[in-house]
Amino acid sequence: MLGLATLGFAVNFWAWALLSPLGPRFKDGLGLTSFEQSLLVAVPVVVGSVGRVPVGALTDRFGGRVMFPLVSAVTVVPVLHLGLWGHSSFAALLAGGFLLGIGGTAFAVGVPFVSAWFPPRRRGLAIGVFGAGMGGTAISALTTVPLVDAHGMANPFLVTAGVLAGYAVLAGLVLRDAPGRSAPGEPFLPGLAGTFRLGVTWQASALYAVTFGGYVALSVYLPTYLRTGYGLDAADASSRMAGFVLLAVVTRPFGGWLSDRIGPVRVLDASLGVVAAGALALALEPELMPGGTAAFLAMAAALGAGSGAVFSLVALLAPADRVGSVTGVVGAAGGLGGFVPPLLMGALYGAYGSYALGLALLVLVSVAALAFTTTGVRNALRAH
């Protein structure tokens, strides 16, 4: 069940990230501004993030056996739209990107589904393994541009739509919810309101906005950053983005595993410290090799491990019948944390011709999150 859930997460994230590698090409072909290009790649992020709130609550109620096939099947529609009709104008791309965000809600299906299959002492690692499905963005980074170059703009979208449809059928036939799964006993809206009153909801949301939000922001904006900041071509920039994503994917289960052993607070402290140091190094505008590359990879590893640690925290503090709802809100915060930075980076680069100011802001945010983890989150765990 863990393997099938991880596969579903990867496939849906593959679809969710289809527009990012093509952002520079759409900019050149449609004459987009830097802000319009940033908006194009950010819209699926914000829709997929906000959508996790109701999808997580619905997963608590109906289970992953229903929700995984449903989300996958619905995501086929915008993928086909973008491949067949929606790539010829900015408005059509935005509309397709808006609906493409549905694929990003799969995360809020998988966390409660996986959590129910494992005891608390093993959930950090299990959710970390599931979280490695975010490597679907690496599949998109590695395959989208080559498929377009070889067979035309529609091809990567048609391939992804076929894989999504196949997974929806497989999940409908094979997935099973854990025996004894806890379902909420209260109506949907009052239950969701109760989730917002939990302390863990807000604590984990703040941290996930920095860790996973930072991962999303850097992964979707990295091709543009490398093209404009370092003059790389589209294929080289996308390949380097894939390396960033893969490293974060590998370290996410490690962050969950380590949290099971030494506690999520220590893992988050170390991760946020590395992110702050890496962002500071990049703000000084080093050469790409070796300084810039080392900073990007260190941040990828730290953001992956930190994301895994946040959901180890959720597994420890969230009530069993509210894991999906809490996950939805936390996942939304993470996605929204990834929505703002690409827009901000595009606007700042357009105004000043440099990314230094945006990176300096990331340093400040990381340091603030580190202070919050060391004080408020540590105290919450002790009280629990």
C-alpha positions in Angstrom: 0.0 0.0 0.0 2.9 2.3 0.8 4.4 1.6 -2.6 1.2 2.2 -4.5 0.5 5.4 -2.6 4.1 6.7 -3.4 3.6 5.8 -7.0 0.3 7.7 -7.1 1.9 10.8 -5.5 4.8 10.7 -8.0 2.5 10.4 -11.0 0.2 13.3 -9.9 3.2 15.4 -9.0 4.7 14.7 -12.5 1.5 16.2 -14.0 1.4 19.0 -11.5 5.0 20.1 -12.6 4.5 19.9 -16.3 4.5 23.7 -16.9 7.7 24.6 -15.1 10.2 23.1 -17.5 8.4 24.8 -20.4 8.2 28.2 -18.7 11.2 29.7 -20.6 9.9 28.3 -23.9 6.5 29.8 -23.3 8.1 33.1 -22.4 10.0 33.2 -25.7 7.2 31.9 -27.9 4.4 34.0 -26.4 6.4 37.1 -25.5 5.7 36.8 -21.8 7.2 39.1 -19.2 9.2 37.7 -16.3 6.2 38.2 -14.0 3.8 36.4 -16.4 6.2 33.5 -16.7 6.5 33.3 -12.9 2.7 33.5 -12.6 2.3 30.7 -15.1 4.4 28.2 -13.1 3.0 29.4 -9.8 -0.7 29.0 -10.5 -0.8 25.2 -10.3 1.1 25.4 -7.0 -1.4 27.7 -5.3 -4.5 25.7 -6.6 -2.9 22.4 -5.6 -2.1 23.9 -2.2 -5.5 25.4 -1.3 -7.2 22.3 -2.7 -5.5 20.1 -0.1 -7.6 21.4 2.7 -11.0 20.0 1.4 -9.3 16.9 -0.1 -7.5 16.1 3.1 -10.8 16.3 5.0 -12.6 14.2 2.4 -9.8 11.6 2.7 -10.5 11.4 6.4 -14.1 10.7 5.6 -13.9 8.4 2.5 -10.4 7.0 2.6 -7.5 6.9 0.1 -9.1 4.0 -1.7 -11.7 6.4 -3.1 -9.7 9.6 -3.2 -6.5 8.5 -5.0 -8.3 7.2 -8.1 -10.6 10.2 -8.1 -7.9 12.8 -8.0 -5.8 11.0 -10.6 -8.7 10.6 -13.0 -9.8 14.3 -12.7 -6.2 15.5 -13.3 -6.3 13.8 -16.7 -8.7 16.5 -18.0 -6.4 19.6 -17.6 -3.4 17.6 -18.8 -5.2 16.8 -22.1 -6.4 20.4 -22.4 -2.9 21.7 -22.1 -1.5 19.2 -24.6 -4.2 19.5 -27.3 -5.5 23.1 -27.1 -4.2 25.0 -24.2 -0.6 25.9 -25.0 -1.2 28.5 -27.7 -2.1 31.5 -25.5 -1.3 32.9 -22.1 -5.0 32.8 -21.0 -5.4 29.2 -22.1 -2.2 28.2 -20.3 -3.4 29.9 -17.1 -6.8 28.1 -17.3 -5.1 24.8 -17.8 -2.6 25.5 -15.0 -5.4 26.4 -12.6 -7.0 23.0 -13.1 -3.7 21.2 -13.2 -3.4 22.2 -9.5 -5.8 19.3 -8.7 -2.8 16.9 -9.1 -1.0 18.7 -6.3 -3.8 17.7 -3.8 -2.7 14.0 -4.0 -0.3 14.7 -1.1 -3.3 15.3 1.3 -4.7 11.9 0.2 -1.5 9.9 0.8 -0.4 11.1 4.2 -3.5 9.9 6.1 -3.7 6.8 4.0 -0.1 5.8 4.8 -0.3 6.9 8.4 -3.2 4.5 9.1 -1.1 1.5 8.0 1.8 2.1 10.4 2.3 2.4 14.2 3.4 5.9 15.5 7.0 4.8 16.0 7.4 4.0 12.3 5.2 6.8 10.7 8.1 9.3 10.3 9.9 6.9 8.0 6.8 5.7 6.2 5.5 9.2 5.5 9.1 10.2 4.4 9.1 7.3 1.9 5.7 8.4 0.6 6.9 12.0 0.5 9.7 10.8 -1.9 6.9 10.8 -4.5 7.6 14.5 -4.9 10.3 13.2 -7.2 7.5 13.2 -9.8 8.7 16.8 -10.5 12.1 15.3 -11.5 10.4 13.1 -14.0 8.8 16.2 -15.5 12.1 18.1 -15.5 14.0 15.3 -17.2 11.4 14.3 -19.8 9.2 17.3 -20.7 11.7 19.4 -22.8 13.2 16.3 -24.7 9.7 15.0 -25.5 8.7 18.4 -26.9 11.9 18.6 -28.9 11.5 15.1 -30.3 7.7 14.9 -31.0 6.0 18.3 -30.5 4.4 20.3 -27.7 1.5 17.8 -27.2 3.6 14.8 -26.5 4.6 15.1 -22.8 1.0 16.0 -21.9 -0.4 13.0 -23.8 2.1 10.6 -22.2 1.4 12.0 -18.7 -2.4 11.7 -19.3 -2.0 8.1 -20.2 0.1 7.3 -17.1 -2.5 9.1 -14.9 -5.4 7.2 -16.4 -3.5 3.9 -15.9 -2.8 4.7 -12.3 -6.4 5.6 -11.6 -7.5 2.2 -12.9 -4.8 0.4 -10.9 -5.5 2.3 -7.7 -9.3 1.6 -8.0 -8.6 -2.1 -8.3 -5.8 -2.6 -5.8 -5.7 0.1 -3.1 -7.2 -0.8 0.3 -7.7 1.4 3.4 -6.0 0.1 6.6 -8.1 -2.1 8.8 -9.6 -0.1 11.7 -9.0 3.2 10.0 -10.4 6.1 12.2 -13.1 8.2 10.5 -14.4 11.5 11.9 -17.7 11.2 13.7 -18.8 14.8 13.1 -20.0 16.5 10.0 -17.6 17.8 7.4 -17.5 21.5 8.1 -17.5 21.4 11.9 -14.8 18.8 11.7 -12.7 21.0 9.4 -13.2 24.0 11.8 -12.0 21.9 14.7 -8.8 21.1 12.7 -8.1 24.8 12.6 -8.3 25.0 16.4 -5.5 22.5 16.9 -2.1 23.9 17.8 -0.2 21.3 15.7 -2.1 22.6 12.6 -0.5 26.0 12.9 2.9 24.9 14.1 3.4 22.4 11.3 1.9 24.8 8.8 4.4 27.5 9.6 7.3 25.1 9.3 6.1 23.4 6.2 5.6 26.7 4.5 9.4 27.2 4.8 10.6 23.7 4.2 8.4 22.3 1.5 7.5 25.8 0.3 11.1 26.5 -0.2 11.6 23.2 -2.1 8.6 23.9 -4.4 9.7 27.5 -5.0 13.2 26.6 -5.9 12.3 23.6 -8.0 9.7 25.4 -10.1 11.8 28.6 -10.4 15.3 27.0 -10.8 15.2 26.7 -14.6 14.4 30.4 -14.9 16.9 31.3 -12.2 19.7 29.4 -14.0 18.8 30.8 -17.4 18.7 34.4 -16.4 21.3 34.4 -13.6 23.9 32.1 -15.2 23.0 32.0 -18.9 22.3 28.2 -19.1 20.2 26.8 -22.0 16.8 25.3 -21.2 17.9 21.7 -21.3 20.9 22.2 -19.0 18.8 24.3 -16.6 16.1 21.6 -16.5 18.7 18.8 -15.9 20.2 20.7 -13.0 16.7 21.3 -11.6 16.2 17.5 -11.7 19.3 17.0 -9.7 18.1 19.5 -7.1 14.7 17.6 -6.9 16.3 14.2 -6.7 18.5 15.1 -3.8 15.5 16.5 -1.9 13.5 13.4 -2.7 16.3 11.1 -1.3 16.7 13.1 1.9 13.0 13.4 2.7 12.7 9.8 3.9 16.0 10.2 5.8 14.5 13.2 7.6 11.5 11.2 8.6 13.7 8.2 9.7 16.0 10.5 11.7 13.0 12.2 13.3 11.8 8.8 14.6 15.1 8.4 16.4 16.2 11.8 17.6 13.0 13.8 17.3 11.7 16.2 14.7 12.9 19.3 16.4 16.6 18.5 16.1 16.2 17.6 12.5 14.3 20.8 11.8 16.9 22.9 13.6 19.7 21.5 11.5 17.8 21.7 8.3 16.7 25.3 8.7 20.3 26.3 9.7 21.6 24.8 6.4 18.9 26.6 4.4 19.8 29.9 5.9 23.5 29.4 5.2 22.9 28.3 1.6 20.6 31.2 0.8 23.2 33.6 2.3 25.9 32.1 0.1 23.8 32.4 -3.0 22.9 36.0 -2.2 26.6 36.8 -2.6 26.2 35.7 -6.2 29.0 33.1 -6.4 30.1 31.4 -9.6 27.9 28.4 -10.5 30.8 26.0 -10.1 31.6 25.1 -7.5 30.1 27.6 -5.0 26.6 28.1 -6.4 26.1 24.4 -7.1 27.2 23.4 -3.6 24.8 25.9 -2.0 21.9 24.7 -4.1 22.5 21.0 -3.3 23.0 21.7 0.4 19.6 23.5 0.4 18.0 20.7 -1.5 19.1 18.1 1.1 18.1 20.3 4.0 14.7 21.2 2.6 14.0 17.5 1.8 15.0 16.4 5.3 13.0 19.3 6.9 9.9 18.4 5.0 10.1 14.8 6.3 10.6 16.0 9.8 7.4 18.2 9.7 5.2 15.3 9.0 6.9 13.2 11.7 5.7 16.1 13.9 2.2 15.8 12.5 2.2 12.0 13.1 3.1 12.6 16.8 0.7 15.4 17.6 -2.4 15.1 15.4 -5.4 13.1 16.5 -5.8 9.9 14.5 -9.2 10.8 13.0 -7.9 14.3 11.9 -4.6 13.4 10.2 -6.0 14.0 6.8 -7.5 17.3 7.7 -4.3 18.5 9.5 -2.3 17.2 6.5 -4.5 19.2 4.1 -4.0 22.5 6.0 -0.3 21.9 6.4 0.1 20.8 2.8 -1.8 23.9 1.7 0.6 26.1 3.8 3.6 24.3 2.2 2.3 24.9 -1.3 1.4 28.5 -0.6 4.8 28.9 0.8 6.0 27.9 -2.7 3.6 30.2 -4.5 4.9 33.6 -3.3 8.7 33.3 -3.8 8.7 32.7 -7.6 6.5 35.7 -8.1 8.7 37.7 -5.7 11.9 36.5 -7.3 10.6 37.4 -10.8 9.5 40.8 -9.7 12.7 41.6 -7.9 14.9 40.4 -10.8 12.8 42.5 -13.2 13.3 45.5 -11.0 17.0 45.1 -10.0 18.5 42.6 -12.3 19.6 40.4 -9.3 18.2 37.7 -7.1 20.3 38.8 -4.1 17.4 40.6 -2.3 15.0 37.7 -2.6 17.6 35.3 -1.2 18.3 37.7 1.7 14.6 37.5 2.5 14.9 33.7 2.5 17.7 33.9 5.0 15.5 36.0 7.4 12.5 33.6 7.0 14.7 30.5 7.7 16.2 32.1 10.8 12.8 33.0 12.1 11.5 29.5 11.6 14.6 28.1 13.4 13.8 30.3 16.4 10.2 29.2 16.4 11.2 25.5 16.2 13.6 25.8 19.1 11.1 27.5 21.4 7.4 27.0 20.5 7.5 23.6 18.8 9.9 22.1 21.3 7.5 23.2 24.2 4.5 21.7 22.4 6.2 18.3 22.1 7.2 18.4 25.8 3.6 19.2 26.8 2.3 16.3 24.6 
